[in-house]
Amino acid sequence: MSKQSTYSFHFITLLAVLLLCFILNICLGSVSISFLETLKALFGTVTEDASYYIIWEYRLPKAITAILVGGGLSLSGLLMQTLFRNPLAGPYVLGISSGASLGAALLIMGTSLFSGAFAFSTFNDITLAIASSLGSFLVLSLVLVVAAKVKDTMALLIIGLMFGSITAAIVSVLSYFSKAEKLQQYIFWSFGSLGNLSWTQLLIVVLCTLIGIFLSIISIKPLNAFLLGENYAKSLGVGLQKSRYIIIVATGLLAGSITAFAGPIAFVGLAVPHITKQLFHTTDHKIQIPAVLCCGAILMLLCDTIAQLPGSVSVLPINAITSIFGAPVVIWLLIRKRKMIF
């Protein structure tokens, strides 16, 4: 079998598994809905009122959110690992997630500390998403300003980590002086959640994700060149500064919008690129970009299905599930292959 045929078979298999996980995620939950009832509801046939409402108002938006979160974070992780040529880089190394956390912390905990300076005495999902978006946008803007002045990519990585440390320190100070109930609200947000998005909010995440994917696709040649070093990329005629800008903006849109609306989701962006490299045995981003989108979506759907605790009204934090069930998979793959492809 040729390499192209192998890739095609892998992608067909991934798409089939993705569809299966999508249907499974919608079927299972505190209220079990049969496969047939789910298909009828998805294709517009009104069945039992309760089942139809549960699927369209809660489970379907949550399943689509899982696909966007898993695919978007996995792609942004791939971009960062390639740009910095570091297998431990993830979508949040530039401090974008920390910026979103700072925005959320200022809204939730800052209201009790600086009540005179803040207009919000209460908050809801929309104001929380706006605050998180502003925080991530602020850090992204600072990173772009620094990127214009710093020529060394590794120096940019360190500066991004420092931005993350500064914002984390401010959040820690806010947490120390915050009231217990406000601190608890912030902790619940930091657990991450896929089930709080309305169709309007979901549309915003879809738009940001599509733009991020488009910027990634037009950067395939620079990304492949970056794997062999910046000097090699320059010899191929790649504009280093412009390419870095595009990659950073793509990562900011993907990781920033997802964190703003779903909270900080751990592990996925770091691990999925390594999983796809083990499955496809290639570093070519023409293959890797669609592969990480599919694998990330599948992993997040599976983790969300487990987090729902089918048959129970309880829902586990999605952050805990992604790490508990995802990390052993990566460890097993790397031990089995005995070599990290990068």
KATAGI-V521475 format. One record per residue. RES is the residue in one small letter. NEAR is the number of other C-alpha atoms within 10 Angstrom. Layout:
res;near
RES;NEAR
RES;NEAR
This chain:
res;near
m;5
s;7
k;9
q;9
s;10
t;12
y;16
s;12
f;11
h;15
f;18
i;12
t;12
l;17
l;15
a;12
v;15
l;21
l;13
l;13
c;20
f;21
i;18
l;19
n;23
i;26
c;24
l;19
g;22
s;14
v;14
s;13
i;17
s;13
f;14
l;10
e;17
t;19
l;14
k;13
a;20
l;16
f;8
g;10
t;12
v;13
t;13
e;10
d;9
a;9
s;19
y;20
y;14
i;15
i;20
w;16
e;14
y;17
r;19
l;20
p;21
k;25
a;25
i;17
t;28
a;28
i;22
l;24
v;31
g;27
g;30
g;33
l;33
s;33
l;35
s;32
g;31
l;29
l;27
m;26
q;23
t;24
l;25
f;20
r;18
n;14
p;18
l;13
a;22
g;27
p;29
y;27
v;22
l;28
g;28
i;33
s;31
s;28
g;31
a;33
s;28
l;29
g;26
a;27
a;29
l;24
l;24
i;27
m;26
g;23
t;20
s;18
l;15
f;11
s;12
g;10
a;9
f;13
a;10
f;15
s;12
t;9
f;11
n;9
d;14
i;14
t;14
l;22
a;23
i;18
a;23
s;31
s;25
l;19
g;26
s;29
f;20
l;15
v;25
l;25
s;15
l;15
v;23
l;16
v;12
v;15
a;21
a;12
k;10
v;14
k;12
d;11
t;17
m;14
a;14
l;20
l;21
i;13
i;19
g;23
l;17
m;15
f;22
g;22
s;14
i;16
t;22
a;18
a;14
i;14
v;21
s;14
v;11
l;20
s;20
y;12
f;13
s;19
k;13
a;12
e;11
k;18
l;18
q;15
q;13
y;19
i;13
f;13
w;20
s;19
f;17
g;21
s;24
l;22
g;16
n;16
l;21
s;14
w;15
t;9
q;16
l;18
l;13
i;14
v;25
v;20
l;14
c;21
t;25
l;17
i;16
g;24
i;23
f;12
l;19
s;26
i;15
i;13
s;21
i;18
k;17
p;25
l;26
n;17
a;22
f;22
l;19
l;12
g;14
e;18
n;12
y;13
a;19
k;14
s;10
l;12
g;10
v;19
g;13
l;16
q;14
k;12
s;19
r;20
y;16
i;16
i;23
i;25
v;21
a;26
t;31
g;27
l;28
l;30
a;31
g;34
s;29
i;31
t;28
a;28
f;28
a;24
g;26
p;23
i;27
a;20
f;21
v;28
g;29
l;24
a;25
v;28
p;30
h;23
i;22
t;24
k;19
q;20
l;13
f;17
h;14
t;14
t;19
d;16
h;21
k;16
i;17
q;20
i;23
p;17
a;27
v;29
l;24
c;23
c;25
g;30
a;30
i;24
l;23
m;27
l;28
l;21
c;25
d;26
t;24
i;19
a;19
q;19
l;15
p;17
g;11
s;11
v;10
s;12
v;16
l;15
p;20
i;24
n;21
a;17
i;20
t;21
s;17
i;12
f;14
g;19
a;15
p;11
v;13
v;16
i;13
w;11
l;16
l;16
i;10
r;10
k;11
r;9
k;10
m;13
i;15
f;16
